[in-house]
Amino acid sequence: MKKLLSFSFLSLILNLSAQKSLEKSADSIMKAHHIPEMAYAVVTPDKIQVQKTIGHHRIEQIHEKPNANISDFFHLGSNTKAITGFIAGYLTEHNKIKWDTKFFDLFPELKDKSNPKYLNITLSQLLGHKAGIQPFTSGAEYQKLPVFKGSKSEKRQAFAQYVLTLPPIENDKPYNYSNAGYSVAAFMLEKVSGKTWEQLVQDVLKDKLKLQYTLGWPNRTNINQPWGHWEDPQLVSVAPETKYDLSMAEPAGDISMNIINYSKYIQFNLQGLAGKDNLLKAKTYQYLFNSSDHYSIGWGNSVLNNIKYSEHAGSDGTFFTYTLINQSEPKAYIILINNANEQAQNGLFNFLELLRKQYP
């Protein structure tokens, strides 16, 4: 018994030492790559192997005492897409909609106003970037939009109707990435549920999964939360009142979460990939991740050395989020930072290598 206790104590000491070493490496990478704050985690279906938030909320504070907190929120950017897909999966299980439901079966009155090449687009195609919808991945595209009136949901629905009048993207690529496609998909989810996308997020994330989140930049909810950063021309923190509106493509990329709650969300997905039912059935998780080889529902897929990986990066230009899932374990590596420039992204992926070596 004493030997067992001694071994357990030694394992704990070694684990804490390894975590401290990893934290020091993260700090060095952050300084070299101008990353003010970073959160990271390694997650399995039944365990959080490591979870940490380090650094400063703003670049202007880096010579002060670190103020990072494990409860700090980070903007997920396009990693929101998987959450919208998750909500779609929830609605399919409750027989509100099917993956192959056609948009114009729900909105026949919009056929005459839309480009006929979109006639047969389905929910799954929209969420998998296979409907040919224009990308709307740059600010310039949004600046050309007409003025839409009404509530946030009504404006987004008008935006969805507008993009369906545009010519489709037609090429031989396996998918064509589109933020706007997720707004069109959200329009479908709102129709069948009788709720706005925002209400659906609250129903699923907060009420069903008991997860905390906020919409938009964290510092717009609380000034003492992390600030995003961009170059102007030097790296500066972005104030909450900065004119920057993602509401048209909110279902594609505007949720913020802290590492605790985002790790829990990813853990639900890992449990599903391991064959366990939770809020969603395991077969629904299989569809979310594996309904298509290249890009499924909010997740990009690849195979390396006979191991299937799912991954996604998200950024609105001020934060950067990356999640990598090894489906064969399953295990997830999560890194969140509050700077999205190229140098910071390089630093994130350098740290990812260290994280994977320590938690293979």
Steps between C-alpha positions, in 0.01 A plus 500: 500500500784740589673421171176573312456833678864590437463418130180708476671793673802472270273493193324813624832681553626401155174609339508839673864544398416419138212747505726773639757428230230522235377828645852645481526392136165663428616821664818507289305441179249769593774757554677410175178507297323794669212299642363688802284215635462129432269227624562134425365158586537132417174311528389135484144365532533462877789724603649848469871418485613860520319835497664839545464871421807723518610851406331839480165628378666775292838549333534833684511306830782257421749673731256477789404205718315233294122535531387195304232289666375151419151652464610745227296487181649478150321566172463167317456644150416227252517229765146624559405309185525164676266632771242603239541152351454349847172692536392370159576147621288562809207612283534198270475270802181679605354453151489873430710468184705248301853534367364471146218752549506742207504872570218574257281227646489725807485826305314435170397866490865600445559286190409767245730756666801268519759372256353174360838328534436484876169318454609169657741613772460314831579564865795260489642664187479844660674386820763311299580790262367306200209724400709743293413800718726804462766502775454831686829442676629857454379834628485638145216262413289625790564865414325449166180370660173694488366633831283240673241608757346334804632292789833322483326179394289681239808669354680167482201340327493784248873445447437129440235582242735748333790256463265253328453755220875501427670268251629179662862393528550226241826303482640151558610556859360260762356799685496881484524660843214739572402698808181606325398138453470469876266799510280325242513178707411695816199643314381141452559411866307807612210412272455143626555584869308826521798649684781735405851360466592687818215328687608162364856558623366580845272194497779261404818645652368660817182309585580149375881479525534747793779689324584869530554709188454850367435640154752736344832616640554420870583862585162611367341301781757590767779754457721289729489202264774440238525746212571389146793650307583612149774700329442874456788504388647375830322235702224667704210378710157551344254702708147364543343806337698443178265487202502131417178307443481125445123471549429405136722195534458441873413128457830460313731666747400718795488293821750551783576244773763441765730199489303324775169507315642453151693196624176358641327559167778322313488220757133436418609456138781262596258289700280475193794400283581232759153355445328646805166681489457825694282792391548368147513140392837352400374452143425873477857581605623263230298697247626834628863391465497241223218569256758625250869427445634853463263721698211363699277710730723770647810279487772454239626144462830341401679166533868471596674167562161329500378726781194715435518855623234769523605860546379856476647846537300811575578869489327832454839666458547579871499158671609161365367160603620156398367156590651170382325169564664162460192288428675168566571576867285717514692796639483876443761775514360851548687831484342846525692829459405868483712600201432372149789630293727261312776515759258410780353214298849362442558515874176313564600216270849487651338454839263238358803285415619518861152427630468190283845374603420531869149355464528255207 
